[in-house]
Amino acid sequence: MSHDHDKLERDPLTQDPMLNHEYDGIRELDNPLPGWWLGTFYITIVFAAFYFTWHQIVGDGHLVQASYEKEWAAVQAADQAKAAQQMASISDEALLKASKDTATLAAAKDKYTSTCASCHGPDGGGLIGPNLTDDHWINGDGKPMAIYKVIKEGVTAKGMPAWGPVLSEGDNFKLAAYIVSLKGSKATNPKAPQGVKY
């Protein structure tokens, strides 16, 4: 402040200097901010100006958008690597083994009921969708990996939705194993065979 504190009127109680500003009968004290606070404030302004100019205008190869795209590409690459690793462990043999595992089938039954039963029936005998308990298949050849592929990728032209984007890889695997386990079971009211017998 450029005020000469000695010439300012003082508050009778605190002896703090008072400015000549008065609002509704209230006098304003002359309390300048501490130097350390003002210094910190000015430093943040300079830093913000430098930061904005460097990262948003001039750039150093590390712009916010570029950093985001680089990190997002790394995340996608990691997801693809994980999916490839999971796919490598999925095979006809693994699905056949899982189709005999009671824990896997118990975990898959609820998922089957919530996603598949409305079209294929609670026991796999078929409703809108085909019977899953017989030897006839409209899509694929009835082998475990073919069943897995139909669940994951769907057959839109025939009304089968793709569950791959909706369910986890583990859920797709368990559902395929569950459907493999339905083959040869006795449905209460089975739908007539459709498609090709394998």
PyMOL commands that set and color helices and strands:
alter all, ss='L'
color gray80, all
select helices_A, chain A and resi 5-7+35-58+64-89+92-98+102-115+117-120+144-153+156-158+169-182
alter helices_A, ss='H'
color red, helices_A
select strands_A, chain A and resi 9-10+17-23+26-29+136-137+196-197
alter strands_A, ss='S'
color yellow, strands_A
deselect
rebuild
show_as cartoon
